[in-house]
Amino acid sequence: MSDQNSILCPSCHLATAVMIRSAYDKPNTGLRYEIGECNHCDSCVLIIRTRVNQQISKVYPSPLPRSTDERIPEIIKSDFDEALLCLSVGANRGAAVLARRALQAMCKDKGATKKDLKDQIDELFTKNVITEDLKKWSHEVRYIGNDAAHPNGVEVDKEDAEEIIDLLDSLCEVLYVTPAKAINRRKIREAKKDGTT
């Protein structure tokens, strides 16, 4: 039987309606425990559902809050995905440190040669790789990531972690995803013009 509540699969990070393979109604709790199988990658998850309204209340392992775009280079995407995983379990400092790490990988990927992240960000701005706004966004990710990495008395809470993850996502969108979309659109247009499609 197919489950009508879509989840993000913790393994393949795709939205799926899981196939229920086994279920157990826990007495006197109103909860139902189910083993579900992802329709995309066949991995299994534990689902806790309320019996009254059939709503999923928890999935184990915890899925990422969202998936990252496949057009982001793997060296950046792997850190970004791990930051999202940290965020999904409330490890806000871990999320912030990994967002900072993904940003540094991004700077190196875009040609920064300086040693420190601050200098790498400024170098990309000087080389016109990023705009003034992108430079400011990058420094915000760096500041919060530094606060998370160093015991300086500044706490990184959920809101901080979520905001720099959003900034990192915006940076990836501008530097990788949107250019890839434009290249693909140009290829489609040229193929239509040449009559090859």
C-alpha positions as a Markdown table, in Angstrom:
| # | Residue | x | y | z |
|---|---|---|---|---|
| 1 | Met | 0.0 | 0.0 | 0.0 |
| 2 | Ser | 1.4 | 3.4 | -1.0 |
| 3 | Asp | 1.7 | 6.0 | 1.7 |
| 4 | Gln | 0.0 | 9.3 | 0.8 |
| 5 | Asn | 2.3 | 11.4 | 3.0 |
| 6 | Ser | 5.3 | 12.4 | 1.1 |
| 7 | Ile | 8.7 | 12.6 | 2.9 |
| 8 | Leu | 12.2 | 13.5 | 1.9 |
| 9 | Cys | 14.1 | 10.2 | 1.8 |
| 10 | Pro | 17.1 | 10.4 | 4.2 |
| 11 | Ser | 19.1 | 8.3 | 1.8 |
| 12 | Cys | 18.5 | 9.7 | -1.7 |
| 13 | His | 17.1 | 13.1 | -0.6 |
| 14 | Leu | 14.2 | 12.8 | -3.0 |
| 15 | Ala | 10.5 | 13.4 | -2.2 |
| 16 | Thr | 8.8 | 10.0 | -2.1 |
| 17 | Ala | 5.5 | 8.3 | -1.0 |
| 18 | Val | 6.9 | 5.3 | 0.9 |
| 19 | Met | 5.7 | 1.8 | 0.5 |
| 20 | Ile | 4.7 | 0.4 | 4.0 |
| 21 | Arg | 6.4 | -3.0 | 4.5 |
| 22 | Ser | 5.5 | -3.6 | 8.2 |
| 23 | Ala | 3.4 | -1.9 | 10.9 |
| 24 | Tyr | 2.9 | -2.1 | 14.6 |
| 25 | Asp | 0.2 | -0.3 | 16.6 |
| 26 | Lys | 1.7 | 0.5 | 20.0 |
| 27 | Pro | -1.0 | -0.1 | 22.7 |
| 28 | Asn | -2.4 | 2.8 | 24.7 |
| 29 | Thr | -0.3 | 5.5 | 22.8 |
| 30 | Gly | -2.3 | 6.3 | 19.7 |
| 31 | Leu | 0.9 | 5.7 | 17.7 |
| 32 | Arg | 1.7 | 3.4 | 14.8 |
| 33 | Tyr | 5.2 | 2.4 | 14.0 |
| 34 | Glu | 5.9 | 1.5 | 10.3 |
| 35 | Ile | 8.8 | 0.4 | 8.3 |
| 36 | Gly | 8.6 | 2.2 | 4.9 |
| 37 | Glu | 10.6 | 1.7 | 1.7 |
| 38 | Cys | 11.6 | 4.6 | -0.5 |
| 39 | Asn | 10.1 | 4.3 | -4.0 |
| 40 | His | 13.3 | 5.8 | -5.5 |
| 41 | Cys | 16.2 | 4.1 | -3.8 |
| 42 | Asp | 14.6 | 1.2 | -1.9 |
| 43 | Ser | 16.1 | 2.2 | 1.4 |
| 44 | Cys | 14.0 | 1.7 | 4.6 |
| 45 | Val | 12.9 | 4.3 | 7.2 |
| 46 | Leu | 11.1 | 4.0 | 10.5 |
| 47 | Ile | 7.9 | 6.1 | 10.5 |
| 48 | Ile | 6.0 | 7.1 | 13.6 |
| 49 | Arg | 2.4 | 8.0 | 12.8 |
| 50 | Thr | -0.6 | 9.1 | 14.8 |
| 51 | Arg | -3.4 | 6.6 | 14.4 |
| 52 | Val | -6.2 | 9.1 | 14.7 |
| 53 | Asn | -5.4 | 11.3 | 11.7 |
| 54 | Gln | -2.7 | 9.2 | 10.0 |
| 55 | Gln | -0.2 | 12.1 | 10.1 |
| 56 | Ile | 3.5 | 11.3 | 10.1 |
| 57 | Ser | 5.0 | 12.7 | 13.3 |
| 58 | Lys | 8.6 | 11.5 | 12.9 |
| 59 | Val | 10.9 | 9.7 | 10.5 |
| 60 | Tyr | 14.1 | 8.0 | 11.4 |
| 61 | Pro | 16.8 | 8.7 | 10.3 |
| 62 | Ser | 15.8 | 12.3 | 10.1 |
| 63 | Pro | 15.6 | 13.5 | 6.5 |
| 64 | Leu | 17.3 | 16.6 | 5.4 |
| 65 | Pro | 15.1 | 19.7 | 5.5 |
| 66 | Arg | 15.6 | 20.0 | 1.7 |
| 67 | Ser | 17.9 | 18.6 | -1.0 |
| 68 | Thr | 20.7 | 20.4 | -2.7 |
| 69 | Asp | 20.8 | 21.0 | -6.4 |
| 70 | Glu | 22.7 | 18.4 | -8.4 |
| 71 | Arg | 24.4 | 21.2 | -10.4 |
| 72 | Ile | 26.5 | 22.3 | -7.4 |
| 73 | Pro | 30.0 | 20.7 | -7.6 |
| 74 | Glu | 30.3 | 17.7 | -5.4 |
| 75 | Ile | 33.1 | 19.1 | -3.2 |
| 76 | Ile | 30.7 | 21.9 | -2.2 |
| 77 | Lys | 27.5 | 19.8 | -2.2 |
| 78 | Ser | 28.9 | 17.2 | 0.2 |
| 79 | Asp | 29.6 | 19.8 | 2.8 |
| 80 | Phe | 26.3 | 21.6 | 2.1 |
| 81 | Asp | 24.4 | 18.3 | 2.5 |
| 82 | Glu | 26.2 | 17.6 | 5.8 |
| 83 | Ala | 25.3 | 21.1 | 7.0 |
| 84 | Leu | 21.7 | 20.4 | 6.2 |
| 85 | Leu | 21.9 | 17.0 | 8.1 |
| 86 | Cys | 23.3 | 18.8 | 11.1 |
| 87 | Leu | 20.5 | 21.4 | 10.9 |
| 88 | Ser | 17.9 | 18.7 | 10.7 |
| 89 | Val | 19.0 | 17.2 | 14.1 |
| 90 | Gly | 19.5 | 20.5 | 15.9 |
| 91 | Ala | 23.3 | 20.6 | 15.6 |
| 92 | Asn | 23.4 | 24.3 | 14.9 |
| 93 | Arg | 27.1 | 24.8 | 15.4 |
| 94 | Gly | 27.9 | 21.9 | 13.2 |
| 95 | Ala | 25.6 | 23.3 | 10.5 |
| 96 | Ala | 27.3 | 26.7 | 10.7 |
| 97 | Val | 30.9 | 25.2 | 10.6 |
| 98 | Leu | 30.0 | 23.1 | 7.6 |
| 99 | Ala | 28.3 | 26.0 | 5.8 |
| 100 | Arg | 31.6 | 27.9 | 6.3 |
| 101 | Arg | 33.6 | 25.0 | 5.0 |
| 102 | Ala | 31.3 | 24.7 | 1.9 |
| 103 | Leu | 31.8 | 28.5 | 1.3 |
| 104 | Gln | 35.6 | 28.0 | 1.4 |
| 105 | Ala | 35.4 | 25.1 | -1.0 |
| 106 | Met | 33.3 | 27.4 | -3.2 |
| 107 | Cys | 35.9 | 30.1 | -3.1 |
| 108 | Lys | 38.7 | 27.7 | -4.1 |
| 109 | Asp | 36.5 | 26.3 | -6.9 |
| 110 | Lys | 36.0 | 29.8 | -8.2 |
| 111 | Gly | 39.8 | 30.4 | -8.3 |
| 112 | Ala | 40.7 | 32.0 | -5.0 |
| 113 | Thr | 44.3 | 31.4 | -4.1 |
| 114 | Lys | 44.7 | 33.3 | -0.8 |
| 115 | Lys | 45.1 | 31.3 | 2.4 |
| 116 | Asp | 42.4 | 32.7 | 4.7 |
| 117 | Leu | 38.7 | 32.6 | 3.9 |
| 118 | Lys | 38.3 | 36.4 | 4.5 |
| 119 | Asp | 41.0 | 37.1 | 1.9 |
| 120 | Gln | 39.6 | 34.5 | -0.5 |
| 121 | Ile | 36.2 | 36.2 | -0.4 |
| 122 | Asp | 37.8 | 39.6 | -1.0 |
| 123 | Glu | 40.0 | 38.2 | -3.8 |
| 124 | Leu | 36.9 | 36.9 | -5.6 |
| 125 | Phe | 35.4 | 40.3 | -5.4 |
| 126 | Thr | 38.6 | 42.0 | -6.6 |
| 127 | Lys | 38.7 | 39.6 | -9.6 |
| 128 | Asn | 35.0 | 40.4 | -10.3 |
| 129 | Val | 33.9 | 36.8 | -9.8 |
| 130 | Ile | 31.4 | 38.0 | -7.2 |
| 131 | Thr | 29.5 | 41.2 | -6.7 |
| 132 | Glu | 29.6 | 43.5 | -3.6 |
| 133 | Asp | 26.3 | 41.9 | -2.4 |
| 134 | Leu | 27.7 | 38.3 | -2.8 |
| 135 | Lys | 30.8 | 39.4 | -0.9 |
| 136 | Lys | 28.7 | 40.6 | 2.0 |
| 137 | Trp | 26.6 | 37.4 | 2.0 |
| 138 | Ser | 29.8 | 35.4 | 2.0 |
| 139 | His | 31.3 | 37.3 | 4.9 |
| 140 | Glu | 28.0 | 36.7 | 6.9 |
| 141 | Val | 28.4 | 32.9 | 6.4 |
| 142 | Arg | 32.1 | 33.3 | 7.4 |
| 143 | Tyr | 31.3 | 35.3 | 10.6 |
| 144 | Ile | 28.7 | 32.8 | 11.9 |
| 145 | Gly | 30.8 | 29.8 | 10.9 |
| 146 | Asn | 33.8 | 31.3 | 12.8 |
| 147 | Asp | 31.6 | 31.9 | 15.9 |
| 148 | Ala | 30.5 | 28.2 | 15.7 |
| 149 | Ala | 34.1 | 26.9 | 15.3 |
| 150 | His | 35.7 | 28.9 | 18.1 |
| 151 | Pro | 34.9 | 29.0 | 21.8 |
| 152 | Asn | 34.5 | 32.8 | 21.9 |
| 153 | Gly | 31.3 | 32.9 | 24.0 |
| 154 | Val | 29.0 | 33.6 | 21.0 |
| 155 | Glu | 26.3 | 31.0 | 20.7 |
| 156 | Val | 25.0 | 29.9 | 17.3 |
| 157 | Asp | 21.3 | 29.2 | 17.6 |
| 158 | Lys | 18.8 | 27.6 | 15.1 |
| 159 | Glu | 17.9 | 30.9 | 13.5 |
| 160 | Asp | 21.6 | 31.8 | 12.9 |
| 161 | Ala | 22.2 | 28.4 | 11.4 |
| 162 | Glu | 19.1 | 28.5 | 9.2 |
| 163 | Glu | 20.0 | 32.0 | 7.9 |
| 164 | Ile | 23.5 | 31.2 | 6.9 |
| 165 | Ile | 22.3 | 27.9 | 5.2 |
| 166 | Asp | 19.9 | 30.1 | 3.3 |
| 167 | Leu | 22.7 | 32.5 | 2.4 |
| 168 | Leu | 24.9 | 29.6 | 1.3 |
| 169 | Asp | 21.9 | 28.3 | -0.8 |
| 170 | Ser | 21.6 | 31.7 | -2.5 |
| 171 | Leu | 25.3 | 31.8 | -3.2 |
| 172 | Cys | 25.1 | 28.4 | -4.8 |
| 173 | Glu | 22.1 | 29.5 | -6.8 |
| 174 | Val | 23.9 | 32.5 | -8.2 |
| 175 | Leu | 27.3 | 31.0 | -8.8 |
| 176 | Tyr | 26.3 | 27.5 | -10.0 |
| 177 | Val | 22.6 | 26.7 | -10.5 |
| 178 | Thr | 21.5 | 29.8 | -12.5 |
| 179 | Pro | 24.5 | 29.7 | -14.9 |
| 180 | Ala | 23.9 | 26.0 | -15.5 |
| 181 | Lys | 20.2 | 26.7 | -16.3 |
| 182 | Ala | 21.3 | 29.5 | -18.7 |
| 183 | Ile | 23.7 | 27.2 | -20.5 |
| 184 | Asn | 21.1 | 24.5 | -20.8 |
| 185 | Arg | 18.5 | 27.0 | -22.1 |
| 186 | Arg | 21.0 | 28.3 | -24.7 |
| 187 | Lys | 21.7 | 24.7 | -25.9 |
| 188 | Ile | 18.0 | 24.0 | -26.3 |
| 189 | Arg | 17.5 | 27.3 | -28.2 |
| 190 | Glu | 20.4 | 26.6 | -30.5 |
| 191 | Ala | 19.2 | 23.0 | -31.1 |
| 192 | Lys | 15.8 | 24.3 | -32.1 |
| 193 | Lys | 17.4 | 27.0 | -34.3 |
| 194 | Asp | 19.5 | 24.3 | -36.0 |
| 195 | Gly | 16.5 | 22.0 | -36.4 |
| 196 | Thr | 18.1 | 19.2 | -34.4 |
| 197 | Thr | 15.3 | 18.8 | -31.9 |
